[in-house]
Amino acid sequence: MGDKRSDQELLACHVAGDPDAFGELVRRHRDRLWAVALRTLGDREEAADAVQDALVSAFRAAHTFRGQSAVTTWLHRITVNACLDRARKAASRKTSPMDDTARFEQLLEPAESAEAPAERQDLHRQLLGALATLPAEQRAALVLVDMQGYPVAEAARILDVPTGTVKSRCARGRARLLPMLTHLRDDTVGNESPDRGRNRTPGASVPVVPGPTDTGPSNPAAVKGGGGRT
């Protein structure tokens, strides 16, 4: 039987000293946090570190939560900020994870790498490589809206910016990606889910290319032990 407490109740119990409450929050939300981090950063090690940083920050800052947004929005905001910090540092080093084929292979689970058709892997590599050329803020907006399917309003709450800013970042990002991704859209026509595109910003979105299994480590204690007391 799973824990029936709401996210907000769990966070309050954590602040009150419950040693298990934060771990339950991590179990509920780890996979989506991991997917956002992986697609924003394009590197498993960097994504794991970002989620770890975010969970430690959330663990320590839980007492500051005032309920003005959903707990999941709050957790996503902390995670995206951790990703943006790492993306800016990577940009300052002038390196791109997609320049290294070995790093790309780390994005795929072992079974996925063995079974996925070569062209599918290549499409995903090209998409992540194109995303890696964008400024971090535009990349985060596109990952949330076009790849993770968040409504613009929810993405705005996660990024802590106005909805108009999310729309403009998506529009600018798509304009920069369009020349690189036109052939991907041609290759994936008809593969979109009927739910994709709802609440999206106007204009062509990032093409829906099947990606790797975006599931983090199977240990419920979260990435690299996140969620435990530090």
Secondary structure, 3 states (H helix, E strand, C coil): CCCCCCHHHHHHHHHHCCCCHHHHHHHHHHHHHHHHHHHHHCCHHHHHHHHHHHHHHHHHHHHHCCCCCCHHHHHHHHHHHHHHHHHHHHHHCCCCHHHCHHHHHCCCCHHHHHHCCHHHHHHHHHHHHHHCCCCHHHHHHHHHHHHCCCCHHHHHHHHCCCHHHHHHHHHHHHHHHHHHHHHHHHHHCCCCCCCCCCCCCCCCCCCCCCCCCCCCCCCCCCHHHCCCCC
